[in-house]
């Protein structure tokens, strides 16, 4: 009798332990409490940043390729961008198809960025200049120069993401307060540190982004 009871307990416990396995980066992104919608701009953004890092650094390529067909447009978008950053040339045809046919402009934008990082399908990026949504041609024009450049932008982005980011560092730049010190590469590939010029001359820092 005791043996039968023990066996029954083990059967009950086993499924619980399996269900406690951590979610994959893509699944975690899909389950974000506040997905990257306009109305969530100030809600859950730290979770979204952390999820971006996790997908780009840790998601396996098979999952990313499959996610290009996900029903969630934000999952398709992050998967497209991650495949570009990860230099997955195998995905070039699928990314080109997203640029041509996906109904969501955010997915088309990310697919254009990915193709530019892969330095592939210039004709598709050129066709994106005629996209019906103003954000897509804006990005296509912005990244067109990457195709002819010898710089491996994907490798540089991978390096930046691999360095990681702490939640304490997120949001450290606040309007009305002194800018936090940081180091980055300029457009001509030279290192720049904010503290090296602070107090010496006026500074204007421009981070290109499209705001529809």
N, C-alpha and C positions, 0 to 999 in steps of 0.2 A: 504493500500500500504506500509506504513512504517513498519507494523508488518511483512509483507512478506519479505521485504528487510532484516530486522533484523534476521529472521529465516534463510535466506539464508547465511548470514554472520556467524552465529553460526555453520552451517553445514560445512562451509569451514574451520573454525578454529579448530574444534574438532579433525580431523585426525592429524593435525600438532602437537597438544599437546600430542597425544598418541605416535607419532613417536619420540618425544623428550625423551622418557623413556631411562634410561641408559642401556647399553648393559650388558648382563650377563658376568661373568668372562670368561667363555669358549668362548663366541662370541667375546669378546674383544681380547682374545688370538689369535683367528682365523684371526682377522683383523689387526694383528700387521703389521706395515709398513715394518719392517725388521725382518722376521721370523728367527729362529735360524739355518741359513744355514752357511756354511763355509765362503762364500763370504761376509757375513754380520757380521763377527766376531767383527769388530770395529764400526759397525753402529747400532744404536738403542739398544745397549745392556742394557742401563738403563731401557728402556721401557720393555724389555724382563724380566729383574729381577723383576720389579714392577708387571708385569703380572703373573709371577710365584707365587709371594706372594699372589696375589689376588685369583688365582685359588685354591691354597692350603688352604688359610684361609677362603674363602667365597663361592666357588662353591658348590652347593647342590649335594648330592650323586647321585641323579637320573640323573642329567646332566653329571656328571663325568662318570657314567656307560655307558650312551648312547654315550659319546665321545670316548669310546674304539673302536667304529666302524666308527669314522669320516673318511672322505676321506683324510684329512690332516694328514700325519704321525706325525707332531710335536704336533698336538692336541691330537692324540692318546697317544703319549709319555708322555705329561704332565698330562693327565688324569690318566694314569696307575700309575705314580709316586704318584700323589695326593691321589689316592685310597689306596695305601700302607701306606702313611703317616697318612691318616685318619683312618687307621685300619679297613677298610671295608672288612671283611672276606667274605661277600656275593659275592665279585668280584673275589675270588680266581680262580674259574674255567675259567672265561673269561680271566684273566691275564695269566693263564697257557696256554690257547689257543694262545695268542699273542706270547708267548715265542716259541711255536712250529711252528706257521704258518705265522706270520707277515713278509712281504717282506722287511721291513725296519729295519736295525740293531739297530737304535736308539730306536725304539719301543720295540724291544726284550730286549735291555739293561734295559730300564725303567721298563718293566714288571718283569724281574728277580729281580731288586732292590725292587720292590713292594712286591713280594712274600717273599723275605727275611725279610722285615719289618713286614709282616703278620705272619712270622714263619710258613708258610704253603707250601705244595707241594715240599718237599725236592727232590723228584725224578725228578721234572721238572727242578729245579735248577741244579741238577746233569747232566741232559741231555744237558743243555746249555753249559757244558764244551766242547761239541763236535760241537758247532755251527760253521758254515762256516766262520763267520766274527771274526777276532781275538779279537775285543772289547768285544764281548759277553762272551766268556769263561774267559777273564780277570776279568770282573765284577763278574761273577758267582763264581769264586775262591775267590775274595775279600770279598763277602758278605756271603759265606757259613758258616762262624763261627757265624753269627747272629742267625742262626736257633737253635743252642744249648745254646746260651747265655741267662742268666736270665734278661739281660738289655732290657728294652722296648725302643728300638731305635726310634720307630715311635713316641712315646710320647715326647722324647727329641727333635726330629725334629719339631714336632708340636709346642712345646714351643718356639723354636728358631724362627720359622716363625711368631708365634703370637706376638713376640716382635716387629716385623716390622723393616723396614729400611727406612731411609730418602735418598733422592737423593743426598744430600750433603755428605753422608757417602759413597756412591758408588764411587769407583775409588779413594778413599783417599790414598790407598797404591800405590805409584809410584816409579818405579825404579830410584835410585839415590837420593831419599829423605828419611828422617827418617820415620820409620814405625809408623803408627798411633797406639796408645794404644788400646788394646782390651782385652776382657775376654772371655774364652772358657773353655770347659771341655777337659781334656786329655783322652787318651785311657783307663786309669784306673779310670776314673770318678772323677778326682780331679780338682778343679778350677785352672785355670792358667791365670795370668794377665801379659801381656808383660812388663809393666813398673816395675814389681817386680824383673826382672832379667836384664833389660837393663843396660849396662855399667859394669856389674859384671862378665860376661863370654860370650864366643861366643854362638850364638843362631842359630839353624837351624830349621825352621818350615816347615813341610811337609804336604801339602794338597793333598791327593790321588785323582787322576783323570786320566781317560784314554784319550790319544790323539792319534787318529788313523792316 
